[in-house]
Amino acid sequence: MLRTLLLTLALSLPVLGVHAQGTAPKVDGEIRKVDATTGKLTIRHGDIPNLQMSGMTMVFKAAPDIIGRAHEGEKISFTADRIDGALTVTSLESRN
């Protein structure tokens, strides 16, 4: 019993480490709308593998520092994840 528990724990550690490191892939997109009042960005984007999402246009939450750097029409590379149940931009870089 203890041996099985230790084996299960040992096999789980690499998976937990990868998730904790935040390995969300960079995705190319274009900002369609910036809503600083609600802290949201509308982004047309390619596939987002870590969210099992195909390319589309949708709304993401974003931190104030990211919102402050975002501009409508800007070509970007970004990462996104589900944080507290909300799809959230976690990093953003301009490609212009």
C-alpha positions in Angstrom: 0.0 0.0 0.0 2.7 2.5 1.0 4.8 1.5 -2.0 1.8 2.2 -4.4 1.3 5.6 -2.7 4.9 6.6 -3.1 5.0 5.4 -6.7 1.9 7.4 -7.5 3.4 10.5 -5.8 6.7 10.1 -7.7 4.9 9.8 -11.0 2.8 12.9 -10.3 5.6 15.3 -9.4 6.8 16.0 -12.9 3.3 16.8 -14.0 2.8 19.2 -11.1 6.1 20.9 -11.8 5.3 21.5 -15.5 1.9 23.1 -14.5 3.4 25.2 -11.8 6.0 26.6 -14.2 3.3 28.1 -16.4 4.2 26.6 -19.7 1.4 28.1 -21.7 2.4 28.5 -25.3 2.7 31.8 -27.0 -0.2 32.4 -29.5 -0.3 35.0 -32.3 -3.3 37.3 -32.4 -4.7 40.8 -33.0 -6.3 43.0 -30.4 -9.7 44.0 -31.6 -10.9 45.9 -28.6 -9.5 47.2 -25.3 -12.0 47.8 -22.5 -10.0 49.4 -19.6 -13.2 49.9 -17.5 -13.9 46.1 -17.3 -10.2 45.0 -17.6 -10.9 43.0 -20.8 -9.4 42.5 -24.2 -11.1 41.2 -27.3 -8.5 39.2 -29.3 -8.7 37.4 -32.6 -6.3 34.5 -32.1 -5.0 31.2 -33.4 -5.3 27.9 -31.6 -4.6 27.9 -27.9 -3.5 24.4 -27.1 -3.3 24.6 -23.3 -7.0 25.6 -23.3 -8.0 23.2 -26.1 -9.4 26.1 -28.0 -9.4 26.6 -31.7 -8.7 30.0 -33.4 -11.5 32.6 -33.0 -12.3 36.0 -31.7 -13.1 36.2 -28.0 -12.9 38.3 -24.8 -10.2 37.7 -22.1 -9.6 39.3 -18.8 -6.2 41.0 -18.3 -4.3 42.7 -15.5 -4.2 46.5 -15.5 -0.5 46.6 -16.6 -1.4 44.5 -19.7 -4.5 46.5 -20.5 -2.4 49.7 -20.2 0.0 48.4 -22.9 -2.6 47.1 -25.3 -3.8 48.9 -28.4 -6.6 48.1 -30.8 -5.4 46.8 -34.1 -2.0 45.7 -32.5 -0.6 42.4 -33.7 0.5 40.4 -30.6 2.0 37.2 -29.2 0.3 36.3 -25.9 -0.2 33.5 -23.4 -3.5 32.8 -21.7 -4.8 30.5 -19.0 -7.9 29.8 -17.0 -7.5 31.7 -13.7 -10.3 31.5 -11.1 -12.5 30.2 -13.9 -11.9 33.1 -16.2 -9.9 33.1 -19.5 -7.1 35.5 -18.7 -4.2 36.9 -20.7 -1.1 36.2 -18.7 1.5 37.8 -20.9 1.5 40.0 -24.0 4.1 41.2 -26.5 3.7 43.4 -29.5 4.6 42.0 -32.9 4.3 45.3 -34.8 
